[in-house]
Amino acid sequence: MLDDYDIWSMAQAPDDPDTIVVGTQPANIFVSTDGGKSFGPAKGSFSEECIFVGKPRVTQILFDPIDADTLWAGVEIDGVHRSTDRGRTRKKVGQGINSQDIHGVSVVKNGGKLVYATTNRGLNVSRDNGETFSFQELDSPWQYTRTIKPRADGDKTVFLTNGNGPPGSTGRLLRSRDYGATFEDAGLPGTLNSTPWTVATHPSDPKLIFVCSNLGQIFRSIDGGESWIKLPREFGEVRSTIWQPLA
């Protein structure tokens, strides 16, 4: 089923480890309900062609932390798509978003619900479950954004990666202490070699956070993002990062 596709994103349902959803290039979504033994295509359509990358790709799959049946997909380059049945069907949403070149999607619980989308032209926020988005300008030399992720302890802290392009030659990790309403420089040490690309956080130890640049630098915080060290090991290129407890 997946032999003719490149897999660009994957998510496992938090309440059902047998439900796994993958996003591909050419853009499509496939759903497994048997722990990955078999996959079936979701119902819905994506654009078949796009600028820059030729064929669109699903850059992120996200299970909604508030509504367990809702699934989000960010597509480069075909906007934000939403499913209300765990990926089996989907539709394109996001009227008003400033670019269809979606890099990341995140849901932030702030007493209500904020849906964020990062693009090549900056950060966008929705307050109506993704139906409409508005541009949220950053106090930064650049508006290019990749990953937005709330810290795994569910407090007000949100991290956003920001740089001068793909892969870029420099950038910043931004931190919000108010659910993403405002951001400040999180203070990654040294000189960055490219745009920061990924943020990894886990509820088993939300103070342990990893950030990677696109060209392989790794930064670690053990105090929830208040301070950082650069690890000596570097990789050639990083597109995705997770960390998992051993047990």
Salt bridges, closest charged atoms under 4 A:
ASP15 OD2 - ARG86 NH2 2.69
GLU49 OE2 - LYS55 NZ 2.98
ASP64 OD2 - LYS113 NZ 2.55
ASP69 OD1 - ARG86 NE 3.27
GLU76 OE1 - ARG57 NE 2.68
GLU76 OE2 - HIS103 NE2 3.29
GLU76 OE2 - ARG146 NH1 3.93
ASP78 OD2 - HIS81 NE2 3.49
ASP78 OD1 - LYS92 NZ 3.05
ASP101 OD1 - HIS103 NE2 3.39
GLU131 OE2 - ARG82 NH2 2.66
ASP153 OD2 - ARG151 NH2 3.04
ASP155 OD2 - ARG151 NH2 2.61
GLU184 OE2 - ARG175 NH2 3.00
GLU184 OE2 - ARG177 NE 2.88
ASP185 OD2 - ARG172 NH1 3.52
GLU226 OE2 - ARG177 NH1 2.93
GLU234 OE2 - LYS230 NZ 2.71
GLU237 OE2 - ARG239 NE 2.94
